[in-house]
Amino acid sequence: MLSDKTMWSLLPLFTSFAFASAFPTSLPSVKSVTTIHQFAKGAWIENLASTSNGTVLVTRLDVPELWLIDPSQPPSSNAQLLFSVPDTLGLTGITEVRPNVFAFLAGNATLTNLEPNPGSYSVWQADFTYSPPAFSKIGDLSDALLPNGATTLSAADGTILLADSILGVVYRFDTTTAEVSVVINDTTFAKPPSGVLGVNGIQYTDGVLYFTNYGAETVGSVPIDSVTGAAIGRFSTTNTTLPNDDLAVRDEIAYVGDEGDGIWRVDLQTKQTTLLSDDQQLVGTTSVRFGRKWGKEDEKVLYASTSSEVNGTVAKGGALVRVVL
């Protein structure tokens, strides 16, 4: 999710777990790539969440704003500012905790302030079961240095997992009690000695936590306990040789954002990495999610959020882009 290629030196991180090397291969075909909404120059779209009615929630890192975008409407009128978190500089991860209720992260990390900022981070809630939606603070992340990726662990329990990209740990956060604890602390998640970020994007599905490590240039998975979130099996990683941002996984295929090239397709079984599309609309991809509204038809739709940077220079506005597979 969060990266700055002009500031970070990236070196592979070697752990006690062997991983297979997977160098990029030829491009697969996609049916179309379409910009749904383009923000003004300098806007950095950090993360996104698909909703049950086909709209998409996006968080901005350059300002502490949560936006709603309706892909069925024209770009001139399809984006709505929902909420701005007070006394905060930017937003990072977002996840649907239970139907139509989303948790998102706020804190003092921005494009110009990437240093650890402990004590500034918090978890907020957007509740769309109310009309108009209700927004409220759930609790603080007092010890976090850079909470980044977010995924839901248990809708029934109201628990989510949060990746701290500087500390290289994963927290379990209870959205009903605001209780937070470190549940995974492993070198696989750590940032390299010369890097700034470690574990970045995370997704929990059917007993498995999928993840990216930006600095180590890996994509991987680990079995975890469905209640506690603790690791209960061996870490498996694929070396992509790419600075991996956030990801979306289905059937052991990970679609991974890369702020340099766009979206990569990583087969977690064969360890093969393939550039999904080099369309210029996808340059600066920070996050990837599947669409949800139209059942099987929408399973072939990926939404991507993009940053404002091209080759380390603020050259455009971040955007929401749709990719039809």
C-alpha positions as CSV (number, residue, x, y, z in Angstrom):
1,M,0.0,0.0,0.0
2,L,2.5,2.6,1.1
3,S,5.8,3.2,-0.7
4,D,8.2,5.9,-2.0
5,K,10.7,4.6,-4.5
6,T,12.7,7.8,-4.4
7,M,13.6,7.2,-0.7
8,W,13.9,3.5,-0.2
9,S,16.7,1.1,-1.1
10,L,15.2,-2.4,-1.6
11,L,17.2,-5.5,-0.8
12,P,15.8,-9.1,-0.7
13,L,15.3,-10.4,2.8
14,F,16.5,-13.9,3.4
15,T,14.7,-15.9,6.1
16,S,15.0,-19.4,7.4
17,F,12.2,-20.4,5.0
18,A,13.3,-21.3,1.5
19,F,11.4,-19.6,-1.3
20,A,11.3,-20.1,-5.0
21,S,12.4,-17.4,-7.4
22,A,9.8,-16.3,-9.9
23,F,10.9,-13.8,-12.6
24,P,8.3,-11.9,-14.7
25,T,7.1,-13.6,-17.9
26,S,5.0,-12.5,-20.8
27,L,1.8,-10.5,-20.5
28,P,-1.5,-12.3,-20.2
29,S,-4.4,-10.7,-21.9
30,V,-7.0,-8.5,-20.2
31,K,-10.2,-7.4,-21.9
32,S,-10.1,-3.7,-20.9
33,V,-8.6,-1.2,-18.6
34,T,-10.7,1.9,-17.7
35,T,-10.2,4.8,-15.4
36,I,-13.4,5.2,-13.3
37,H,-12.4,8.3,-11.5
38,Q,-9.2,10.5,-11.7
39,F,-8.5,12.8,-8.7
40,A,-6.6,16.1,-9.0
41,K,-2.9,16.1,-9.4
42,G,-1.1,15.1,-6.1
43,A,-4.0,13.0,-4.8
44,W,-2.7,9.6,-3.5
45,I,-5.3,6.8,-3.3
46,E,-3.9,4.4,-0.8
47,N,-6.5,1.6,-0.4
48,L,-9.9,0.5,-1.4
49,A,-12.8,-1.8,-0.5
50,S,-15.6,-3.0,-2.8
51,T,-19.1,-2.8,-1.4
52,S,-22.1,-5.1,-1.9
53,N,-24.0,-2.6,-4.2
54,G,-21.1,-2.2,-6.6
55,T,-19.7,1.0,-5.3
56,V,-16.0,1.4,-4.1
57,L,-14.7,3.0,-1.0
58,V,-11.2,4.6,-1.3
59,T,-8.9,6.0,1.3
60,R,-6.5,8.9,0.6
61,L,-3.0,9.2,2.0
62,D,-2.3,12.8,1.1
63,V,-5.4,13.9,3.1
64,P,-7.4,12.1,5.8
65,E,-10.4,11.5,3.5
66,L,-12.7,8.6,2.8
67,W,-14.4,8.7,-0.6
68,L,-17.2,6.7,-2.3
69,I,-17.0,6.1,-6.0
70,D,-19.9,4.7,-8.1
71,P,-18.5,3.0,-11.3
72,S,-22.0,3.0,-12.9
73,Q,-21.9,6.8,-13.1
74,P,-19.8,9.1,-15.4
75,P,-16.4,10.3,-14.0
76,S,-17.6,13.9,-13.7
77,S,-20.2,12.9,-11.0
78,N,-19.3,9.5,-9.6
79,A,-17.1,10.5,-6.6
80,Q,-18.4,11.7,-3.2
81,L,-16.4,12.8,-0.2
82,L,-17.9,10.9,2.8
83,F,-15.8,11.8,5.8
84,S,-12.6,13.6,6.8
85,V,-10.9,12.4,10.0
86,P,-10.1,15.3,12.3
87,D,-6.6,16.1,13.5
88,T,-5.0,13.5,11.2
89,L,-2.8,13.7,8.1
90,G,-3.8,10.6,6.1
91,L,-5.7,7.3,5.8
92,T,-4.3,3.8,5.0
93,G,-6.0,0.4,5.1
94,I,-9.8,-0.4,5.0
95,T,-11.7,-3.6,5.4
96,E,-15.4,-4.6,5.7
97,V,-15.8,-5.9,9.3
98,R,-19.4,-7.1,8.8
99,P,-22.0,-6.4,6.1
100,N,-22.0,-2.7,5.2
101,V,-19.7,-1.8,8.1
102,F,-16.1,-0.9,7.4
103,A,-13.1,-0.2,9.6
104,F,-10.3,2.1,8.3
105,L,-7.0,3.4,9.6
106,A,-6.0,6.9,10.2
107,G,-2.7,8.5,11.3
108,N,0.1,10.9,10.7
109,A,1.8,9.2,7.7
110,T,1.8,11.2,4.5
111,L,3.8,11.5,1.3
112,T,6.2,13.9,3.0
113,N,6.2,12.3,6.5
114,L,7.1,8.6,6.3
115,E,9.0,8.4,9.6
116,P,7.5,6.4,12.5
117,N,4.9,8.4,14.2
118,P,3.8,6.3,17.3
119,G,0.7,7.4,19.1
120,S,-0.9,9.1,16.1
121,Y,-2.8,6.1,14.7
122,S,-6.4,5.0,15.3
123,V,-9.1,2.8,13.9
124,W,-12.4,4.3,12.6
125,Q,-15.7,2.9,11.5
126,A,-18.0,3.7,8.6
127,D,-21.4,2.3,9.2
128,F,-23.6,2.1,6.1
129,T,-26.5,0.4,7.9
130,Y,-27.5,4.0,8.8
131,S,-28.8,6.6,6.4
132,P,-26.8,8.8,6.1
133,P,-23.8,6.6,7.0
134,A,-22.4,7.0,10.6
135,F,-18.7,7.6,11.2
136,S,-17.0,7.1,14.6
137,K,-13.6,6.4,16.2
138,I,-13.3,2.8,17.5
139,G,-9.9,3.0,19.3
140,D,-6.3,3.9,19.3
141,L,-3.2,2.0,18.1
142,S,-0.8,3.4,20.7
143,D,2.2,1.3,19.9
144,A,1.9,1.1,16.1
145,L,4.5,2.8,13.9
146,L,2.8,2.4,10.5
147,P,-0.4,0.4,10.4
148,N,-1.0,-0.2,6.7
149,G,-2.8,-3.3,5.3
150,A,-6.1,-4.4,6.9
151,T,-8.2,-7.5,6.6
152,T,-11.2,-9.0,8.5
153,L,-10.5,-12.0,10.6
154,S,-14.0,-12.8,12.0
155,A,-17.2,-10.9,11.1
156,A,-19.0,-12.8,13.9
157,D,-16.4,-11.6,16.5
158,G,-15.8,-8.2,14.9
159,T,-12.1,-8.8,14.7
160,I,-9.6,-7.5,12.1
161,L,-5.9,-7.9,11.4
162,L,-3.6,-5.0,10.7
163,A,-0.1,-5.0,9.2
164,D,2.5,-2.7,10.7
165,S,4.9,-2.1,7.8
166,I,7.7,-0.6,10.0
167,L,7.6,-3.0,13.0
168,G,7.0,-6.0,10.7
169,V,4.2,-7.4,12.8
170,V,0.5,-8.1,12.5
171,Y,-2.0,-7.0,15.1
172,R,-5.4,-8.4,16.0
173,F,-7.9,-5.6,16.7
174,D,-11.3,-6.2,18.3
175,T,-13.7,-3.6,16.9
176,T,-16.2,-4.1,19.7
177,T,-13.7,-3.6,22.6
178,A,-10.8,-1.8,20.9
179,E,-8.5,-4.4,22.4
180,V,-5.3,-4.7,20.3
181,S,-2.4,-7.2,20.5
182,V,0.5,-8.5,18.3
183,V,-0.4,-11.9,17.0
184,I,2.3,-12.5,14.4
185,N,5.9,-11.4,14.8
186,D,8.1,-13.2,12.3
187,T,11.1,-12.3,10.3
188,T,9.2,-13.1,7.1
189,F,7.3,-9.8,7.8
190,A,10.3,-7.8,8.7
191,K,11.7,-4.9,6.6
192,P,15.2,-5.4,5.1
193,P,18.1,-3.7,6.9
194,S,18.4,-1.0,4.2
195,G,14.6,-0.7,3.6
196,V,11.8,1.2,5.2
197,L,8.8,-1.1,4.8
198,G,8.2,-4.8,5.5
199,V,4.8,-6.5,5.5
200,N,2.4,-4.4,3.5
201,G,-0.9,-5.8,2.1
202,I,-2.7,-8.7,3.9
203,Q,-5.8,-10.7,3.1
204,Y,-7.4,-13.4,5.2
205,T,-9.3,-16.2,3.5
206,D,-10.4,-19.6,4.8
207,G,-7.8,-20.1,7.5
208,V,-4.9,-18.6,5.5
209,L,-3.3,-15.1,5.7
210,Y,-1.9,-13.9,2.4
211,F,0.6,-11.1,2.5
212,T,3.1,-9.0,0.7
213,N,6.5,-7.7,1.9
214,Y,7.4,-4.6,0.1
215,G,11.1,-4.4,1.0
216,A,11.8,-8.1,0.8
217,E,10.0,-8.3,-2.6
218,T,7.9,-11.3,-1.6
219,V,4.3,-12.5,-1.7
220,G,3.3,-15.3,0.5
221,S,0.9,-17.1,2.9
222,V,0.7,-18.7,6.3
223,P,-2.0,-20.7,8.0
224,I,-3.5,-18.9,11.0
225,D,-5.9,-19.5,13.8
226,S,-9.4,-18.2,12.8
227,V,-10.0,-16.9,16.3
228,T,-6.7,-15.6,17.6
229,G,-5.0,-14.8,14.3
230,A,-1.8,-16.5,15.4
231,A,0.3,-18.4,12.9
232,I,-0.2,-22.1,13.1
233,G,1.8,-23.4,10.2
234,R,4.8,-22.8,7.9
235,F,5.3,-19.6,6.0
236,S,5.4,-20.0,2.2
237,T,6.9,-17.2,0.1
238,T,7.5,-16.4,-3.6
239,N,10.3,-14.0,-4.5
240,T,8.8,-11.7,-7.1
241,T,11.8,-9.4,-7.5
242,L,9.2,-6.6,-7.3
243,P,8.3,-4.0,-4.6
244,N,4.9,-5.5,-3.8
245,D,2.1,-3.3,-2.5
246,D,-1.4,-4.5,-1.6
247,L,-3.0,-7.7,-3.1
248,A,-6.2,-9.5,-3.9
249,V,-6.1,-13.4,-3.9
250,R,-8.5,-15.9,-5.4
251,D,-7.8,-19.6,-6.0
252,E,-4.1,-19.3,-5.0
253,I,-3.6,-16.5,-7.6
254,A,-2.5,-13.2,-6.2
255,Y,-3.0,-10.0,-8.1
256,V,-0.4,-7.6,-6.7
257,G,-0.1,-3.8,-7.0
258,D,3.3,-2.5,-8.0
259,E,3.8,1.3,-8.1
260,G,6.3,1.0,-10.9
261,D,4.5,-1.2,-13.5
262,G,0.9,-1.8,-12.5
263,I,-0.6,-5.2,-11.5
264,W,1.2,-8.5,-11.4
265,R,-0.3,-12.0,-11.4
266,V,1.5,-14.3,-9.0
267,D,0.7,-18.0,-9.0
268,L,1.3,-19.1,-5.4
269,Q,1.6,-22.7,-6.4
270,T,3.9,-22.6,-9.4
271,K,5.7,-19.5,-8.1
272,Q,5.3,-17.9,-11.6
273,T,5.1,-14.1,-11.7
274,T,3.4,-12.4,-14.8
275,L,2.7,-8.8,-15.6
276,L,-1.0,-8.6,-15.9
277,S,-1.1,-5.3,-17.7
278,D,1.3,-2.5,-18.5
279,D,-1.4,-0.1,-19.4
280,Q,-0.3,3.4,-18.3
281,Q,-3.5,3.9,-16.4
282,L,-2.2,1.4,-13.9
283,V,1.2,3.0,-13.2
284,G,1.4,3.5,-9.5
285,T,-1.0,0.8,-8.4
286,T,-1.3,0.8,-4.6
287,S,-4.1,-1.6,-4.0
288,V,-6.2,-4.2,-5.8
289,R,-9.7,-5.7,-5.0
290,F,-12.2,-7.8,-6.8
291,G,-15.6,-6.3,-7.7
292,R,-18.7,-7.7,-6.0
293,K,-22.0,-6.6,-7.4
294,W,-22.8,-8.8,-10.3
295,G,-21.8,-12.2,-9.0
296,K,-19.8,-14.3,-11.4
297,E,-19.6,-11.5,-14.0
298,D,-18.0,-9.2,-11.4
299,E,-15.5,-12.0,-10.3
300,K,-13.7,-11.0,-13.5
301,V,-13.4,-7.4,-12.5
302,L,-10.4,-6.0,-10.6
303,Y,-10.4,-2.5,-9.1
304,A,-7.1,-0.8,-8.6
305,S,-6.2,2.3,-6.7
306,T,-3.2,4.4,-7.9
307,S,-0.8,6.9,-6.3
308,S,0.1,10.3,-7.6
309,E,3.7,9.3,-8.6
310,V,5.3,8.3,-11.8
311,N,9.0,7.3,-11.5
312,G,9.3,9.0,-8.1
313,T,7.7,12.3,-9.3
314,V,4.3,13.7,-8.5
315,A,3.0,13.8,-12.1
316,K,-0.7,13.0,-11.9
317,G,-3.7,12.5,-9.6
318,G,-4.4,9.1,-8.1
319,A,-7.3,7.2,-9.6
320,L,-9.7,4.3,-9.4
321,V,-9.1,2.0,-12.4
322,R,-11.2,-1.0,-13.5
323,V,-9.5,-4.0,-15.1
324,V,-11.7,-6.7,-16.8
325,L,-10.0,-10.0,-16.9
